[in-house]
Amino acid sequence: MQELIAARMRNVKPSFVREVLKAAGRSDLISFAGGLPAPELFDVEGLREATLAVFDGNAAPALQYGPTDGNAELRAALAALTNERGANAQPDEIVVTTGSQQGIDLVARAVLDPGDIVLLERPTYLAAVQVFELAQAELVGVEGDEQGIDPDELERVVEELAARGRKPKMLYVVATFANPSGSTLPEARRRRVLEIAVKHGLLVLEDDPYSELRFTGEPVTPMIGLARDIDGASELTAYMSSLSKVIAPGLRIGWMVLPEWLHSRVVITKQASDLHASTLAQHTALNYLRSGRLPGHIDRIREAYRERAEAMMASLERHLPEGVLTYRRPEGGMFLWASMAEGVDTMALVEKAVASGVIYVPGIPFYSGNAPTHHMRLSFVTVTPEVIDEGVRRFASAVLD
Ligand SMILES: Cc1ncc(COP(=O)(O)O)c(C=O)c1O
């Protein structure tokens, strides 16, 4: 029956992370693999109240079909949340999505024709790669460093493509606490990336699920906020974010802030996809945002994640000899991007790690095109500091075996 499958599906691989997560379901395995928020930190009481409040009074709007761009009061609350980060979003620029993952897909479907070029930082978010591959885009990587994408490299890649008569359409970037690298683009680089985008007519898709999870250092204004200072940049910047990492991924509520020309097209695409995000989830999210519990809840998450990041770094130092593994000290987010000596194959090592009772994600799947083999992503948030230490001990025994 393979001939019945669409051609565009044939080369798309299942997500390595999803496959790893299936394995991580094994109860004896300690997982540093998934990007899952710490389950014991969910504000269950607050969400219970927010859910029950949906049924106080008139529950019909939460049970009925709703507008494709989302509930107007929720859009206003999400605009306010975005603006606290330094943007200037208006509620009617917002589209509520079924998780920010859907936002990536909707923009891809509204913008990309098969063969169009999408620029991606190297390494990048795996499920975004999956979206762009399904859209039959050509993926072109742009190298970065511990501060994220390198604007000089971006310019070089764009000009090299231009010399071959090719013009990329879009740059996808996680500017703050990137998945998987954890890196954050400094403000000066953000401005330069926006200037390059304007010069070359490139849409910048800024994916920002993690910026609220900063536990040290100073916040950096999102690119959509900086775009206001650069002539022509606001028209070319689309922003997306999510309640997944700050409230709960199970709500499946994300949002986008879109320039007008793209907004109407994305709304039509979303209509065709799922009519609208769950009205029940939207009302629950709105009640939660109105309850005033979010700031305190985010403070608790930040504190716990800071403690867990420090626990992981301390355990790595305790259990591994110096120089075996180097990593970037995270300032927030969920991930520690670690590197072994060049040439070490972290994909082969993961099998030994699983045999020792711990799992992580090797770096290779996060790259399109040729990939270095010696990196890995360790999530420090899903398990408690005690379990982190035991996981690192098992990891070290696999590495040193
Ligand atoms: C960079 C990035 N974007 C988007 C998502 C999707 O999040 P959600 O669809 O739950 O909002 C994730 C999830 O891990 C992510 O890491």
The ligand as an SDF file (V2000), in Angstrom:
LIG
                    3D

 16 16  0  0  0  0  0  0  0  0999 V2000
   11.2130   25.5790   20.1410 C   0  0  0  0  0  0  0  0  0  0  0  0
    9.8730   24.9650   20.3180 C   0  0  0  0  0  0  0  0  0  0  0  0
    8.8390   25.4090   19.6030 N   0  0  0  0  0  0  0  0  0  0  0  0
    7.6170   24.8940   19.7310 C   0  0  0  0  0  0  0  0  0  0  0  0
    7.3710   23.8500   20.6100 C   0  0  0  0  0  0  0  0  0  0  0  0
    5.9810   23.2790   20.6680 C   0  0  0  0  0  0  0  0  0  0  0  0
    5.3130   23.5970   21.8220 O   0  0  0  0  0  0  0  0  0  0  0  0
    3.7560   23.6030   21.9790 P   0  0  0  0  0  0  0  0  0  0  0  0
    3.1400   23.1290   20.6990 O   0  0  0  0  0  0  0  0  0  0  0  0
    3.4540   22.7000   23.1190 O   0  0  0  0  0  0  0  0  0  0  0  0
    3.3850   25.0190   22.2560 O   0  0  0  0  0  0  0  0  0  0  0  0
    8.4030   23.3370   21.3800 C   0  0  0  0  0  0  0  0  0  0  0  0
    8.1780   22.2110   22.3030 C   0  0  0  0  0  0  0  0  0  0  0  0
    9.0370   21.6250   22.8860 O   0  0  0  0  0  0  0  0  0  0  0  0
    9.6920   23.9140   21.2350 C   0  0  0  0  0  0  0  0  0  0  0  0
   10.7570   23.4650   21.9200 O   0  0  0  0  0  0  0  0  0  0  0  0
  1  2  1  0
  2  3  1  0
  2 15  2  0
  3  4  2  0
  4  5  1  0
  5  6  1  0
  5 12  2  0
  6  7  1  0
  7  8  1  0
  8  9  2  0
  8 10  1  0
  8 11  1  0
 12 13  1  0
 12 15  1  0
 13 14  2  0
 15 16  1  0
M  END
$$$$
